[in-house]
Amino acid sequence: MIKGSVLRDSMISGANSIANQRSQVDELNVFPVPDGDTGTNMSMTIGAAKRDLAALPDDCTVETASKTAASCMLRGARGNSGVISSLLFRGFSKALAGKKEASAADIAKAFEMGVAAAYKAVMKPTEGTMLTVARMGAEAAAAASTEDPVEMFEIILAAAKEALAKTPEQLPVLKKAGVVDAGGAGFVTILEGMLSVLKDGIIVEAEEATQSKKPSTSAAGRGVFTDDLMRVEDIKNGYCTQFLVNKNAGASCEKLRAFLESNGDSVVVIEDDEVINCHVHTTDPGKVISYALQFGYLTSFKIENMHEQFLARQAQGKGLEKQAEAERNPGKQKFQYSAVDPDMKYGFVAVAAGDGLRDVFTDIGVNAVVSGGQTMNPSTEDILEAVQSVPAETVFVLPNNKNIIMAAEQSVKLADRKVVVLPTRTIPQGITAMLNFDESRSAEENNIAMMQAADRVATGLVTFAARNSDYEGHKIKQGEILALENGKLSFTDKEISHAAYKLTRALVRKDSSFVTLISGCDVSTEDADKLATQLSEKLGPNIEVTHLVGGQPVYYYIISVE
């Protein structure tokens, strides 16, 4: 049987494990746009429970330990991967309710209930993600006959690892990039940390000191390099080397992996029946390639100088640094609780980054603006505090980012007033939704009308590539300008204004009447005004072009077309 103190320590160990590995998990993301990365979001979510878990006494029950973790993770959930993680652990809490110790059957039931809750929360579950990895672990537990809870956990972890290795076969984008699913890898990392306690009684120690030598991967600053954190000369294995080995008969994947690990770092080796996909950071690509030839013929080479990557990312990091500063000063994000005022029927909370955008939302009637967005996904608790600060009977929440919607939805069941989450995916959708609010309508009628208006808005985003990528037919180099049309990568460019002009022209339709350019913190007002004038002249008198200074990081321009 597993005691409460052991389960407590195992979850602390799991939190430390993902915290130590979050940079590596972040690097598995295949989409090149700067974002709130998977490893960071999962680490911050389970990390939200560490302090409360550590305060539990040694005679605590498994019910208390699991309930404490579930409650803290629910409130601290960030991003979709964080919310899913919190739901998986909520299954533990429900399965262990009323229990002092946990048996093997209890552990199996905990995984089963966690997976059920996570799948229920995702509207269209995609196989080949962390959901699959967790589900395969739960299914292995259901089929196991052991009565030893530690052995049960080992069976679950083994099945989860096997499922993780197969994710590239389920999602072609992973296979093409030569990586496994980031969320699944994060989940396995947490389980490994937990098993360290369950099996060996060893809590994985947090490695804050070593993390400070790595690029910042906080939710507000993925890939931000600063001189006090890291210098270009600190990169010891300077060549990112990738290739495919078309296997000879009897080729040993493990032998090749061992060689790569002894001659570099950041090793990823994925094998199927025909090929071995290899990734390594090394000082000598030639040595690695020469050794690999004994296992088969090589194809799909890619060797890149990481010193150049470092300098390119450093040059593009201003916006991310400003967003990171917002996270380093969480006091600005505190909201004071307000009791519901019966005379105030409706209120509004929006998520946005940048002083200009904060002012825009405030001017159109938003009561509380949560600082956050791309690269910094606010937690459920951040959103809940904002909701509870608005003394309205019904509070509408506009997440304005697809990776924040799930966290916002978790606040519905925690608030002491009615909360309606409008699933706005972009800033322009949020602005348009607010402009279509009608106080004479019911909450349900407003919900429908506001989202119908939001869905008619076309959104363009101009940002930069945070990493090299081969994505949806685009060969992308780190630092290139990216143009996204309604969330999809449209094209790459070398110049910001040209990309914004070209993207806006592509978004405009015959029935378009309004174009709004929202300039970011790394664009001068002069350049943005010049672009607005150019567009106004080219688009003609039937389309009104407006420039707003948003001050947002990450995105040079956010473009709204209606």
C-alpha positions as CSV (number, residue, x, y, z in Angstrom):
1,M,0.0,0.0,0.0
2,I,1.1,3.6,-0.7
3,K,1.0,5.9,2.3
4,G,-0.1,9.5,2.0
5,S,3.3,10.9,2.8
6,V,4.8,8.7,0.0
7,L,2.2,10.0,-2.5
8,R,2.9,13.5,-1.3
9,D,6.6,13.2,-1.9
10,S,6.1,11.5,-5.2
11,M,4.2,14.4,-6.6
12,I,6.8,16.9,-5.3
13,S,9.4,14.7,-7.1
14,G,7.3,14.7,-10.2
15,A,7.1,18.5,-10.1
16,N,10.9,18.8,-9.7
17,S,11.4,16.3,-12.5
18,I,9.4,18.3,-15.1
19,A,10.9,21.6,-13.8
20,N,14.4,20.2,-14.4
21,Q,13.4,19.0,-17.9
22,R,11.1,21.8,-19.1
23,S,13.6,23.3,-21.5
24,Q,14.0,19.9,-23.2
25,V,10.3,19.4,-23.4
26,D,9.8,22.9,-24.7
27,E,12.2,22.1,-27.5
28,L,10.0,19.3,-28.8
29,N,7.4,21.9,-29.9
30,V,7.2,21.8,-33.7
31,F,5.4,25.1,-34.5
32,P,8.1,27.8,-34.9
33,V,6.0,30.7,-33.5
34,P,7.0,31.9,-30.0
35,D,4.4,30.4,-27.7
36,G,3.6,29.4,-24.1
37,D,5.5,26.2,-24.3
38,T,4.4,22.8,-23.2
39,G,7.1,22.0,-20.7
40,T,6.9,25.4,-19.1
41,N,3.1,25.3,-18.8
42,M,3.1,21.8,-17.3
43,S,5.9,22.7,-14.9
44,M,4.2,25.8,-13.6
45,T,0.9,23.9,-13.3
46,I,2.2,21.0,-11.1
47,G,4.7,23.4,-9.5
48,A,1.7,25.4,-8.1
49,A,1.1,22.5,-5.8
50,K,4.6,22.0,-4.3
51,R,4.4,24.4,-1.4
52,D,1.0,23.1,-0.2
53,L,2.1,19.5,-0.6
54,A,5.3,20.2,1.3
55,A,3.3,21.6,4.2
56,L,1.3,18.4,4.7
57,P,2.3,16.3,7.7
58,D,3.8,12.8,7.5
59,D,0.6,11.2,8.7
60,C,-1.5,12.7,5.9
61,T,-3.8,10.4,3.9
62,V,-3.6,9.7,0.2
63,E,-7.0,11.5,0.0
64,T,-5.5,14.6,1.5
65,A,-2.3,14.5,-0.7
66,S,-4.2,14.0,-3.9
67,K,-6.9,16.5,-3.1
68,T,-4.3,19.1,-2.2
69,A,-2.4,18.6,-5.5
70,A,-5.6,18.6,-7.6
71,S,-6.9,21.8,-6.0
72,C,-3.6,23.7,-6.5
73,M,-3.1,22.4,-10.0
74,L,-6.6,23.4,-11.0
75,R,-6.0,27.0,-10.0
76,G,-2.5,27.1,-11.3
77,A,-3.2,25.4,-14.7
78,R,-1.6,27.3,-17.6
79,G,-2.1,26.5,-21.2
80,N,-3.9,23.5,-22.6
81,S,-1.2,21.1,-21.5
82,G,-1.4,22.5,-18.0
83,V,-5.2,22.1,-17.9
84,I,-5.0,18.6,-19.1
85,S,-2.4,17.8,-16.5
86,S,-4.6,19.2,-13.8
87,L,-7.5,17.1,-15.0
88,L,-5.4,13.9,-14.9
89,F,-4.4,14.6,-11.3
90,R,-8.0,15.5,-10.4
91,G,-8.8,11.8,-11.4
92,F,-6.3,10.8,-8.6
93,S,-8.2,12.9,-6.2
94,K,-11.6,11.4,-7.1
95,A,-10.4,7.9,-7.1
96,L,-8.6,8.2,-3.7
97,A,-11.4,10.1,-2.0
98,G,-12.0,8.6,1.5
99,K,-8.8,6.5,1.5
100,K,-5.9,6.5,3.9
101,E,-3.6,4.4,1.7
102,A,-3.6,3.4,-2.0
103,S,-3.6,-0.1,-3.4
104,A,-2.7,-1.2,-6.9
105,A,-6.4,-1.2,-7.8
106,D,-6.7,2.4,-6.5
107,I,-3.8,3.5,-8.7
108,A,-5.3,1.9,-11.7
109,K,-8.7,3.6,-11.0
110,A,-7.0,6.9,-10.5
111,F,-5.5,6.8,-13.9
112,E,-8.7,5.7,-15.4
113,M,-10.7,8.5,-13.9
114,G,-8.0,11.1,-14.8
115,V,-8.0,10.1,-18.4
116,A,-11.8,10.1,-18.6
117,A,-11.9,13.7,-17.2
118,A,-9.2,14.9,-19.6
119,Y,-10.8,13.4,-22.7
120,K,-14.2,14.9,-21.6
121,A,-12.7,18.3,-21.4
122,V,-11.2,18.3,-24.9
123,M,-13.8,18.9,-27.6
124,K,-11.9,17.0,-30.4
125,P,-9.2,14.8,-28.9
126,T,-6.2,14.2,-31.2
127,E,-4.4,10.9,-31.0
128,G,-0.7,11.1,-30.8
129,T,-0.8,13.6,-27.9
130,M,-0.4,13.5,-24.1
131,L,-4.0,12.2,-24.0
132,T,-3.0,9.1,-25.9
133,V,0.1,8.6,-23.7
134,A,-2.0,8.9,-20.5
135,R,-4.8,6.7,-22.0
136,M,-2.4,3.9,-22.9
137,G,-1.0,4.0,-19.4
138,A,-4.5,3.7,-17.9
139,E,-5.4,0.8,-20.3
140,A,-2.3,-1.1,-19.3
141,A,-3.2,-0.6,-15.6
142,A,-6.7,-1.9,-16.2
143,A,-5.3,-5.0,-17.8
144,A,-2.6,-5.7,-15.2
145,S,-3.1,-8.4,-12.5
146,T,-0.6,-7.2,-10.0
147,E,-1.5,-6.3,-6.4
148,D,1.7,-4.4,-5.8
149,P,1.0,-0.7,-6.3
150,V,4.6,0.1,-7.1
151,E,4.7,-2.6,-9.8
152,M,1.4,-1.2,-11.1
153,F,2.9,2.3,-11.4
154,E,5.9,0.7,-13.3
155,I,3.5,-1.0,-15.7
156,I,1.7,2.3,-16.3
157,L,5.0,4.2,-16.9
158,A,6.3,1.5,-19.3
159,A,3.0,1.7,-21.3
160,A,3.2,5.5,-21.3
161,K,6.7,5.5,-22.6
162,E,5.8,3.0,-25.3
163,A,2.9,5.2,-26.4
164,L,5.1,8.2,-26.4
165,A,7.6,6.6,-28.7
166,K,4.7,5.9,-31.2
167,T,3.4,9.4,-31.3
168,P,5.3,10.3,-34.4
169,E,3.5,7.5,-36.2
170,Q,0.2,9.0,-35.2
171,L,1.0,12.7,-36.0
172,P,2.9,13.2,-39.3
173,V,4.0,16.6,-38.2
174,L,6.0,15.0,-35.3
175,K,7.5,12.4,-37.6
176,K,8.6,15.0,-40.1
177,A,10.2,17.0,-37.3
178,G,11.8,13.9,-35.8
179,V,10.3,14.5,-32.3
180,V,7.8,12.9,-30.0
181,D,4.8,14.8,-28.6
182,A,5.9,17.4,-26.1
183,G,2.9,17.0,-23.8
184,G,3.3,13.2,-23.7
185,A,7.0,13.7,-22.9
186,G,6.2,16.0,-20.1
187,F,3.7,13.6,-18.7
188,V,6.2,10.8,-18.8
189,T,8.8,13.0,-17.1
190,I,6.4,13.7,-14.2
191,L,5.7,10.0,-13.8
192,E,9.4,9.2,-13.8
193,G,9.8,11.7,-10.9
194,M,7.0,10.1,-9.0
195,L,8.3,6.5,-9.5
196,S,11.7,7.6,-8.1
197,V,9.9,8.0,-4.7
198,L,7.5,5.1,-5.0
199,K,10.2,2.6,-5.9
200,D,13.4,4.0,-4.4
201,G,12.3,6.5,-1.8
202,I,14.3,9.3,-3.6
203,I,12.8,12.7,-4.2
204,V,14.2,14.2,-7.5
205,E,15.9,17.4,-6.4
206,A,15.1,20.7,-8.2
207,E,18.0,22.0,-10.2
208,E,17.3,25.8,-10.1
209,A,21.1,26.5,-10.2
210,T,21.6,24.6,-13.5
211,Q,18.5,26.0,-15.0
212,S,19.9,29.6,-14.7
213,K,22.6,28.7,-17.2
214,K,20.1,27.8,-19.8
215,P,18.0,30.0,-22.0
216,S,14.9,31.3,-20.2
217,T,11.9,29.2,-21.0
218,S,9.4,30.8,-18.6
219,A,5.9,31.2,-19.9
220,A,6.8,34.8,-20.6
221,G,10.1,34.3,-22.4
222,R,10.6,31.1,-24.4
223,G,14.1,31.2,-25.8
224,V,15.0,34.7,-24.5
225,F,18.7,34.9,-24.0
226,T,20.3,37.6,-21.8
227,D,23.9,38.3,-21.1
228,D,23.5,37.5,-17.4
229,L,21.9,34.1,-18.2
230,M,24.1,32.8,-21.0
231,R,26.7,33.9,-23.5
232,V,27.3,32.7,-27.0
233,E,30.6,31.2,-25.9
234,D,28.8,29.1,-23.4
235,I,27.5,26.9,-26.2
236,K,29.9,23.9,-26.1
237,N,28.2,21.6,-28.6
238,G,27.7,24.1,-31.3
239,Y,26.3,22.1,-34.2
240,C,22.7,21.0,-34.3
241,T,22.9,17.8,-36.4
242,Q,20.0,15.8,-37.7
243,F,19.8,12.9,-40.2
244,L,18.0,9.7,-41.0
245,V,19.6,6.3,-40.9
246,N,18.1,3.9,-43.4
247,K,18.8,0.8,-41.4
248,N,20.9,-2.2,-42.3
249,A,19.7,-5.5,-41.1
250,G,20.3,-5.9,-37.3
251,A,21.3,-2.3,-36.8
252,S,21.3,-1.4,-33.1
253,C,19.4,1.8,-32.3
254,E,20.6,1.7,-28.7
255,K,24.3,1.4,-29.7
256,L,23.9,4.5,-31.9
257,R,22.1,6.4,-29.2
258,A,24.9,5.6,-26.7
259,F,27.5,7.0,-29.1
260,L,25.5,10.2,-29.7
261,E,25.0,10.7,-26.0
262,S,28.8,10.3,-25.4
263,N,29.6,12.8,-28.2
264,G,27.0,15.5,-27.6
265,D,23.8,16.5,-25.8
266,S,20.1,17.1,-26.6
267,V,20.0,13.6,-28.1
268,V,16.7,12.4,-29.7
269,V,16.7,9.0,-31.4
270,I,13.5,7.6,-32.8
271,E,13.3,4.2,-34.5
272,D,10.8,2.4,-36.7
273,D,11.1,-0.7,-38.8
274,E,13.0,1.1,-41.6
275,V,14.8,4.2,-40.3
276,I,16.4,5.7,-37.2
277,N,15.8,9.5,-36.9
278,C,18.7,11.1,-35.1
279,H,19.1,14.6,-33.5
280,V,22.2,15.7,-31.5
281,H,24.0,18.8,-30.5
282,T,27.7,18.1,-31.0
283,T,31.1,19.7,-31.6
284,D,32.0,17.4,-34.5
285,P,29.1,16.5,-36.9
286,G,31.6,14.7,-39.1
287,K,32.5,12.2,-36.4
288,V,28.8,11.6,-35.6
289,I,27.9,11.1,-39.3
290,S,30.9,8.8,-39.9
291,Y,30.0,6.6,-37.0
292,A,26.3,6.4,-38.0
293,L,27.3,5.1,-41.5
294,Q,27.9,1.6,-40.1
295,F,24.2,1.3,-39.3
296,G,22.9,2.1,-42.8
297,Y,22.9,4.7,-45.5
298,L,22.1,8.3,-44.4
299,T,19.6,10.8,-45.8
300,S,17.8,14.1,-44.8
301,F,20.9,15.8,-43.4
302,K,20.6,19.1,-41.5
303,I,23.5,20.7,-39.8
304,E,23.1,24.2,-38.3
305,N,25.5,26.5,-36.4
306,M,23.9,27.1,-33.0
307,H,26.1,30.1,-32.3
308,E,24.4,31.8,-35.3
309,Q,21.0,30.7,-34.0
310,F,21.8,32.2,-30.6
311,L,22.7,35.6,-32.0
312,A,19.6,35.6,-34.3
313,R,17.4,34.8,-31.4
314,Q,19.1,37.4,-29.2
315,A,18.4,40.0,-31.9
316,Q,14.7,39.0,-31.9
317,G,14.3,38.9,-28.2
318,K,13.2,42.4,-27.2
319,G,9.5,41.7,-27.2
320,L,9.9,38.5,-25.2
321,E,12.1,40.2,-22.6
322,K,9.4,42.8,-22.1
323,Q,6.8,40.1,-21.6
324,A,9.2,38.3,-19.2
325,E,9.4,41.4,-17.2
326,A,5.7,41.4,-16.7
327,E,5.9,37.9,-15.3
328,R,8.7,38.8,-13.0
329,N,6.5,41.5,-11.5
330,P,3.4,39.5,-10.6
331,G,2.2,42.2,-8.2
332,K,0.8,44.2,-11.1
333,Q,-1.5,41.3,-11.8
334,K,-3.3,41.3,-8.4
335,F,-7.0,42.0,-8.3
336,Q,-9.0,42.9,-5.2
337,Y,-12.0,40.8,-4.5
338,S,-15.4,42.5,-4.9
339,A,-18.7,41.2,-3.8
340,V,-21.5,40.9,-6.4
341,D,-23.5,44.1,-6.8
342,P,-27.1,43.3,-7.6
343,D,-27.3,46.6,-9.6
344,M,-24.5,45.5,-11.9
345,K,-25.8,42.9,-14.3
346,Y,-22.8,42.3,-16.6
347,G,-19.0,42.7,-16.3
348,F,-16.0,41.8,-18.5
349,V,-12.5,40.3,-18.2
350,A,-10.1,40.2,-21.1
351,V,-6.6,38.8,-21.5
352,A,-4.1,41.0,-23.4
353,A,-0.5,42.0,-23.3
354,G,0.7,45.6,-23.9
355,D,-0.3,48.9,-22.4
356,G,-2.0,50.0,-25.6
357,L,-4.2,46.9,-25.8
358,R,-5.0,47.2,-22.1
359,D,-6.3,50.7,-22.8
360,V,-8.2,49.6,-25.9
361,F,-10.1,46.9,-23.9
362,T,-10.7,49.3,-21.0
363,D,-12.1,52.0,-23.4
364,I,-14.6,49.6,-24.9
365,G,-16.0,48.5,-21.5
366,V,-13.7,45.7,-20.1
367,N,-13.5,45.9,-16.3
368,A,-10.4,43.9,-15.7
369,V,-7.5,43.1,-18.1
370,V,-5.3,40.1,-17.3
371,S,-1.8,40.7,-18.6
372,G,-0.9,37.7,-20.8
373,G,-1.3,36.1,-24.1
374,Q,1.2,34.5,-26.5
375,T,4.3,33.2,-24.6
376,M,2.7,34.1,-21.2
377,N,-0.4,32.0,-20.6
378,P,-2.1,33.2,-17.4
379,S,-3.3,30.5,-14.9
380,T,-6.8,29.7,-14.0
381,E,-6.2,31.5,-10.7
382,D,-5.1,34.6,-12.5
383,I,-8.3,34.7,-14.5
384,L,-10.4,33.7,-11.4
385,E,-9.0,36.6,-9.4
386,A,-9.9,39.0,-12.2
387,V,-13.4,37.6,-12.4
388,Q,-13.9,37.9,-8.7
389,S,-12.8,41.6,-8.8
390,V,-15.7,42.5,-11.1
391,P,-18.8,43.0,-9.0
392,A,-21.2,41.8,-11.7
393,E,-23.8,39.1,-11.5
394,T,-22.5,37.7,-14.8
395,V,-18.9,38.1,-16.0
396,F,-17.9,37.5,-19.6
397,V,-14.3,36.3,-20.1
398,L,-12.5,36.9,-23.4
399,P,-9.2,34.7,-23.4
400,N,-8.2,36.1,-26.9
401,N,-5.8,33.1,-27.4
402,K,-6.6,29.5,-28.1
403,N,-4.1,28.3,-25.5
404,I,-5.9,30.2,-22.7
405,I,-9.4,29.1,-23.4
406,M,-9.3,25.9,-21.4
407,A,-7.7,27.6,-18.4
408,A,-10.4,30.3,-18.5
409,E,-13.1,27.6,-18.6
410,Q,-11.9,26.1,-15.4
411,S,-12.7,29.4,-13.6
412,V,-16.4,28.8,-14.3
413,K,-16.8,26.2,-11.6
414,L,-14.6,28.1,-9.1
415,A,-16.2,31.5,-9.2
416,D,-18.9,32.7,-6.8
417,R,-20.8,34.4,-9.7
418,K,-21.9,33.4,-13.1
419,V,-19.0,33.2,-15.6
420,V,-19.4,33.0,-19.4
421,V,-16.3,32.2,-21.4
422,L,-16.4,33.5,-24.9
423,P,-13.8,31.3,-26.9
424,T,-12.1,34.2,-28.6
425,R,-8.9,33.0,-30.2
426,T,-7.3,36.4,-31.1
427,I,-7.2,40.0,-29.9
428,P,-9.3,41.2,-32.9
429,Q,-12.0,38.6,-32.1
430,G,-12.1,39.9,-28.5
431,I,-12.4,43.5,-29.5
432,T,-15.2,42.8,-32.0
433,A,-17.0,40.6,-29.5
434,M,-17.0,43.5,-27.0
435,L,-18.2,46.0,-29.6
436,N,-21.2,43.7,-30.3
437,F,-22.3,43.4,-26.6
438,D,-25.9,44.6,-26.1
439,E,-27.0,45.2,-22.4
440,S,-30.6,44.7,-23.3
441,R,-30.0,41.1,-24.3
442,S,-29.7,38.1,-22.0
443,A,-26.4,36.5,-21.3
444,E,-27.2,33.6,-23.6
445,E,-28.2,36.0,-26.4
446,N,-25.1,38.0,-26.0
447,N,-22.9,34.9,-26.0
448,I,-24.3,33.9,-29.4
449,A,-24.3,37.4,-30.9
450,M,-20.8,38.3,-29.7
451,M,-19.2,35.1,-31.0
452,Q,-21.0,35.3,-34.3
453,A,-19.5,38.7,-34.8
454,A,-16.1,37.5,-33.6
455,D,-16.1,34.6,-36.0
456,R,-16.5,37.0,-38.9
457,V,-13.2,38.8,-38.2
458,A,-10.1,37.8,-40.1
459,T,-6.9,38.0,-38.1
460,G,-3.4,38.4,-39.4
461,L,-0.3,38.1,-37.2
462,V,3.3,39.1,-38.0
463,T,5.9,37.6,-35.8
464,F,9.3,35.9,-36.0
465,A,10.5,32.3,-36.1
466,A,11.6,31.2,-32.6
467,R,13.3,28.1,-34.0
468,N,14.2,26.4,-37.3
469,S,11.4,24.3,-38.6
470,D,10.1,22.3,-41.5
471,Y,6.4,23.1,-41.0
472,E,3.5,22.6,-43.4
473,G,5.7,22.7,-46.5
474,H,7.7,25.8,-45.3
475,K,11.4,25.5,-44.6
476,I,11.8,28.1,-41.9
477,K,14.9,29.5,-40.4
478,Q,15.1,31.0,-37.0
479,G,14.7,34.8,-37.0
480,E,12.7,34.9,-40.2
481,I,9.5,37.0,-40.3
482,L,6.3,34.8,-40.2
483,A,2.9,35.8,-41.5
484,L,-0.1,33.9,-40.1
485,E,-3.5,34.1,-41.6
486,N,-6.3,33.1,-39.2
487,G,-3.8,31.0,-37.2
488,K,-2.3,29.2,-40.2
489,L,1.2,30.0,-41.5
490,S,0.8,31.8,-44.8
491,F,4.4,32.8,-45.8
492,T,7.8,33.9,-44.5
493,D,9.5,37.1,-45.3
494,K,12.7,39.1,-44.5
495,E,11.1,42.4,-43.7
496,I,8.4,43.3,-41.2
497,S,6.5,46.1,-43.0
498,H,6.5,44.1,-46.3
499,A,5.1,41.1,-44.6
500,A,2.4,43.1,-42.9
501,Y,1.4,44.8,-46.1
502,K,1.3,41.5,-48.1
503,L,-0.6,39.7,-45.3
504,T,-3.2,42.5,-45.0
505,R,-3.8,42.5,-48.8
506,A,-4.4,38.7,-48.6
507,L,-6.9,39.1,-45.8
508,V,-9.0,41.7,-47.4
509,R,-12.1,40.5,-49.3
510,K,-14.7,42.1,-51.6
511,D,-17.0,42.8,-48.7
512,S,-14.3,44.1,-46.2
513,S,-14.9,47.6,-44.8
514,F,-12.4,48.0,-41.9
515,V,-8.7,47.2,-41.4
516,T,-7.1,47.8,-38.1
517,L,-3.3,47.6,-37.6
518,I,-2.2,47.0,-34.0
519,S,1.5,47.7,-33.7
520,G,3.7,46.0,-31.2
521,C,6.4,47.2,-28.9
522,D,9.2,46.6,-31.4
523,V,7.6,48.7,-34.2
524,S,8.0,52.5,-34.3
525,T,4.9,54.6,-34.5
526,E,6.4,56.2,-37.6
527,D,6.8,52.9,-39.4
528,A,3.3,51.8,-38.4
529,D,1.7,55.1,-39.6
530,K,3.6,54.8,-42.8
531,L,2.2,51.3,-43.4
532,A,-1.3,52.4,-42.6
533,T,-1.1,55.2,-45.1
534,Q,0.3,52.9,-47.7
535,L,-2.6,50.4,-47.2
536,S,-5.2,53.2,-47.2
537,E,-3.9,54.4,-50.6
538,K,-3.8,50.9,-52.1
539,L,-7.0,49.5,-50.7
540,G,-9.1,52.5,-51.8
541,P,-11.8,54.7,-50.2
542,N,-14.2,51.9,-49.4
543,I,-12.0,50.5,-46.7
544,E,-11.2,52.4,-43.6
545,V,-7.6,51.8,-42.3
546,T,-6.9,52.5,-38.6
547,H,-3.6,52.2,-36.7
548,L,-3.7,51.5,-32.9
549,V,-0.5,51.3,-30.8
550,G,-1.0,48.1,-28.9
551,G,2.5,47.8,-27.4
552,Q,2.2,44.0,-27.4
553,P,5.4,41.8,-27.4
554,V,6.0,38.9,-29.8
555,Y,3.7,40.2,-32.5
556,Y,5.1,43.1,-34.6
557,Y,1.6,43.6,-36.0
558,I,-1.8,42.2,-35.2
559,I,-4.1,42.8,-38.1
560,S,-7.9,42.9,-38.0
561,V,-10.0,42.8,-41.2
562,E,-13.8,43.1,-41.1
